[in-house]
């Protein structure tokens, strides 16, 4: 009995071991498939991560490029405006050049007329510094025929002469000169007060006179009325005395 039960137990153990071995052999392929799936999943995740990084890098590059494109659009728009302005300036300059050529041809006749008018004005004006004033006009006339003097420079010189004539009406001046008195040349001191009065006094102070606009000649004045004033005016003009009021012969305007 005992031996029979022992054999039965051994048989049961053998059968159970065989079943366990068979079960283990049937599970191994499943485990292997699971391992392969895990490896594949890991590889897939790594690929996904790599693609995600590449996508993020590409997106960053795209945003950078778009910023550059926006900047280039602004830059190109500004260049287009600058080019448009430059083209407009070129058009204006071309028009100015065309006008300048016309104006340049008109300057010499204008300068000649201005010189003639200024010379005529000096001839009818008070006769002070005539050699200098008329000499300046002749110098500008001579410059007009020179090839190295442009029309613009000649025009500038004429304007300078006009400016000088304008200044004559605002200052006081005294100088020595010889004038014709009754057919004889006399050395005198000339006193000019703007264009209001032009008087003379002989070097010995014995004779005093003034320029008469109506007769266009020198006219002797009463020494008692003006001799002292003229003498003092000469000293003021030479900065030898302080400025003060002077009694001078002035031609009053006549009513028409």
Beta strands, then each sheet from edge to edge (+ up, - down):
strand 1: 172-181
strand 2: 184-193
strand 3: 197-202
strand 4: 208-212
strand 5: 217-220
sheet 1: 1+ 2- 3+ 4- 5+
end
